[in-house]
Amino acid sequence: MPETIFYIVKILSLGAVSFIVAMLLTPFVTNLLYRYKLGKQIQKDAPVFQKLHQKKSGTPTMGGVLIWGTTLIVSLVFWGLASLFDSNDFFNNLNFLTRSETLLPLGVLVFSAIVGLADDLMGVLKLGPRGDGIEIKIKLLLYALIAIGGAWWFYAKLDWDLFYVPFVGAFNIGVWYIPVFIFVIVATSFSTNETDGLDGLAGGVLLVAFSALTGIALLQGRYNLAAFCSVIIGALLAFLWFNVHPARFFMGDTGSMSLGVTLGVIAMLTNSALLLPFIGFILVLESGSVILQTISKKIFKRKIFISTPIHHHFEAIGWPETKITMRFWIIAAVCAIIGLSLGIMSYQLVPIITQ
């Protein structure tokens, strides 16, 4: 079997395994969430949002545990089997946990998930300044701290300062790589958090984004990273099975925060940060609407949208939730295809250099 075909089979197989594992774990996660009544609290200081989503009050949050938990389990199991049976090619070939490609993404996935889990628990227990968990300023600070840790790992441990500009080339930008890295991670994590507001919305958008990054990693020969993305995709598919309208549980910050950070890290690993506005267009749209609304209210004392993020605006003007979600999925898929196509064309014209 040609090497590339083998890796494609490996990537698809690990995605399927991840989906099966996540489906098997779902009853346990669901029972845990419902038994301890870990339900989402609807903000009372946002009248438009409260009116639109009051019926969802009490629906369990923290369902993102299913995604990152499955990814962690699958990663460690195959790594453990490869270590235990180091002379067995079958297990060695299925192992995808490596220092150069997947150790950092897995690390930030789990660490940021734990931070997000703490935020979700605070919201359930009505802790925090508004009784809904960690306030946004502190969240941004936490995103930044996680990003700083990742930037340090790239720059100091991996000796990585390469930044790729599509159709132009790759440049060693030295210490400037650190602030660029921080900006990308904070932007993707914040944007993903804002997108997680309707049943199935964030899950579907992230599914598309990670699929595009899988293709990019595969094109670059980063097969273990592509396999890691595939494992996340498999877990996301299982999560969406129960998260589509009406949602059995929500992703919560433990899912949106961890997946947003990981998306940014993988974009930096594949030197595709400048393709993210296409690959994650809906994420940009959602966070952009929040930023514009905030600026307009502070400077002009008026609102641009009825409610933000922008999916709530469409809800407020009468669009059904399922219509908004599915249309956003379609836009996300089209834009991700454009981003992936631009990446392929760019790599053909200006080959990417890896460190």
Order of alpha helices (4+ residues) and beta strands (2+ residues): alpha-alpha-alpha-alpha-alpha-alpha-beta-beta-alpha-alpha-alpha-alpha-alpha-alpha-alpha-alpha
